[in-house]
Amino acid sequence: MIVSIRHAEPDDYDRIITSVDAWWGGRRMAGMLPRLFFIHFRPWTFVAVHEDAIVGFLAAFRSQTDSSQVYCHFIGVDPGWRGQGIGEALYQRLFVEAASQGCREVLSVTAPSNHGSISFHTRMGFAPLPGPCSKREIPYTPAYDGPGGDRVRFRKPLIEPPVHSPSIAD
Ligand SMILES: CC(C)(COP(=O)(O)OP(=O)(O)OC[C@H]1O[C@@H](n2cnc3c(N)ncnc32)[C@H](O)[C@@H]1OP(=O)(O)O)[C@@H](O)C(=O)NCCC(=O)NCCS
């Protein structure tokens, strides 16, 4: 099995968007992933590819408010491909890209109920920023993204440029 990570192409959007809700366990997520990530933020959007299949993606962008920050909006891996390091490879590619451009930290948010995402982000070196509430000892901010939009706010500092591994194989 060889999976490679590359920058997204605009046409990749059409191949991903119909799978997004299923990859998020049936949650309605597709509406939060507009095509613009695959056009205007291509330098920060990556796909994981096995043969002709897209098996994961990461959509991010550099903050226009603080250029030392990169924000990861979405990261998802095909359920049939999880637990094999693809999510980690996508994040490592983003970390390398961000560090090489002088960025100092990567930010992300996730729902306090998304325990898998919280565990994954913690494993990737993210730490939760302080919040007024906590669940399972993880701080979160209620209604951060509006009513019903409670969020854990994650931050990962980029101290040293990590080693670049463009593909994973076994
Ligand atoms: C979260 C997600 C991207 C992880 O992708 P993945 O390819 O399975 O992750 P990896 O195999 O690279 O795992 C990297 C590490 O995170 C850990 N991890 C990943 N998912 C985890 C989970 N659900 N629970 C606990 N730990 C998890 C792995 O055990 C691994 O740690 P290890 O090296 O110590 O074994 C994937 O489960 C997914 O797409 N989930 C649905 C979408 C989602 O919630 N995205 C995040 C919010 S935008």
The ligand as an SDF file (V2000), in Angstrom:
LIG
                    3D

 48 50  0  0  0  0  0  0  0  0999 V2000
   -9.4320   12.0730   12.7730 C   0  0  0  0  0  0  0  0  0  0  0  0
   -8.9580   11.3580   11.4800 C   0  0  0  0  0  0  0  0  0  0  0  0
   -8.6210   12.4120   10.4160 C   0  0  0  0  0  0  0  0  0  0  0  0
   -7.7160   10.5210   11.8080 C   0  0  0  0  0  0  0  0  0  0  0  0
   -7.2070    9.9560   10.5980 O   0  0  0  0  0  0  0  0  0  0  0  0
   -6.3160    8.6010   10.6200 P   0  0  0  0  0  0  0  0  0  0  0  0
   -5.6860    8.4830    9.2950 O   0  0  0  0  0  0  0  0  0  0  0  0
   -7.1390    7.4640   11.0880 O   0  0  0  0  0  0  0  0  0  0  0  0
   -5.2500    8.9590   11.7440 O   0  0  0  0  0  0  0  0  0  0  0  0
   -3.7720    8.2930   11.8880 P   0  0  0  0  0  0  0  0  0  0  0  0
   -3.8450    6.8550   11.5110 O   0  0  0  0  0  0  0  0  0  0  0  0
   -2.7950    9.1390   11.1440 O   0  0  0  0  0  0  0  0  0  0  0  0
   -3.5390    8.4200   13.4490 O   0  0  0  0  0  0  0  0  0  0  0  0
   -2.5100    9.2340   13.9960 C   0  0  0  0  0  0  0  0  0  0  0  0
   -2.5370    9.0510   15.5120 C   0  0  0  0  0  0  0  0  0  0  0  0
   -3.7820    9.5610   16.0240 O   0  0  0  0  0  0  0  0  0  0  0  0
   -4.4590    8.5180   16.7380 C   0  0  0  0  0  0  0  0  0  0  0  0
   -5.8890    8.5530   16.4060 N   0  0  0  0  0  0  0  0  0  0  0  0
   -6.4300    8.7630   15.1870 C   0  0  0  0  0  0  0  0  0  0  0  0
   -7.7760    8.6750   15.2560 N   0  0  0  0  0  0  0  0  0  0  0  0
   -8.0660    8.3940   16.5540 C   0  0  0  0  0  0  0  0  0  0  0  0
   -9.2750    8.1490   17.2460 C   0  0  0  0  0  0  0  0  0  0  0  0
  -10.4810    8.2000   16.6230 N   0  0  0  0  0  0  0  0  0  0  0  0
   -9.2180    7.8960   18.5660 N   0  0  0  0  0  0  0  0  0  0  0  0
   -8.0250    7.8520   19.2310 C   0  0  0  0  0  0  0  0  0  0  0  0
   -6.8350    8.0500   18.6180 N   0  0  0  0  0  0  0  0  0  0  0  0
   -6.8620    8.3100   17.2900 C   0  0  0  0  0  0  0  0  0  0  0  0
   -3.8770    7.2270   16.2060 C   0  0  0  0  0  0  0  0  0  0  0  0
   -3.9810    6.1830   17.1700 O   0  0  0  0  0  0  0  0  0  0  0  0
   -2.4520    7.6020   15.9230 C   0  0  0  0  0  0  0  0  0  0  0  0
   -1.6980    7.5760   17.1170 O   0  0  0  0  0  0  0  0  0  0  0  0
   -0.4740    6.5100   17.2890 P   0  0  0  0  0  0  0  0  0  0  0  0
    0.5410    6.9000   16.2650 O   0  0  0  0  0  0  0  0  0  0  0  0
   -0.0290    6.7280   18.6850 O   0  0  0  0  0  0  0  0  0  0  0  0
   -1.0430    5.1760   17.0250 O   0  0  0  0  0  0  0  0  0  0  0  0
  -10.0580   10.3930   10.9420 C   0  0  0  0  0  0  0  0  0  0  0  0
  -10.4560    9.5280   11.9900 O   0  0  0  0  0  0  0  0  0  0  0  0
  -11.2900   11.0890   10.3830 C   0  0  0  0  0  0  0  0  0  0  0  0
  -11.3410   11.4060    9.2060 O   0  0  0  0  0  0  0  0  0  0  0  0
  -12.3300   11.3140   11.2430 N   0  0  0  0  0  0  0  0  0  0  0  0
  -13.5880   11.9290   10.8020 C   0  0  0  0  0  0  0  0  0  0  0  0
  -13.4000   13.3770   10.4530 C   0  0  0  0  0  0  0  0  0  0  0  0
  -12.9640   14.2230   11.6300 C   0  0  0  0  0  0  0  0  0  0  0  0
  -13.5140   14.1400   12.7330 O   0  0  0  0  0  0  0  0  0  0  0  0
  -11.9350   15.1020   11.3780 N   0  0  0  0  0  0  0  0  0  0  0  0
  -11.3610   15.9540   12.4210 C   0  0  0  0  0  0  0  0  0  0  0  0
  -12.1110   17.2140   12.6560 C   0  0  0  0  0  0  0  0  0  0  0  0
  -12.0490   18.3280   11.2360 S   0  0  0  0  0  0  0  0  0  0  0  0
  1  2  1  0
  2  3  1  0
  2  4  1  0
  2 36  1  0
  4  5  1  0
  5  6  1  0
  6  7  2  0
  6  8  1  0
  6  9  1  0
  9 10  1  0
 10 11  2  0
 10 12  1  0
 10 13  1  0
 13 14  1  0
 14 15  1  0
 15 16  1  0
 15 30  1  0
 16 17  1  0
 17 18  1  0
 17 28  1  0
 18 19  1  0
 18 27  1  0
 19 20  2  0
 20 21  1  0
 21 22  1  0
 21 27  2  0
 22 23  1  0
 22 24  2  0
 24 25  1  0
 25 26  2  0
 26 27  1  0
 28 29  1  0
 28 30  1  0
 30 31  1  0
 31 32  1  0
 32 33  2  0
 32 34  1  0
 32 35  1  0
 36 37  1  0
 36 38  1  0
 38 39  2  0
 38 40  1  0
 40 41  1  0
 41 42  1  0
 42 43  1  0
 43 44  2  0
 43 45  1  0
 45 46  1  0
 46 47  1  0
 47 48  1  0
M  END
$$$$
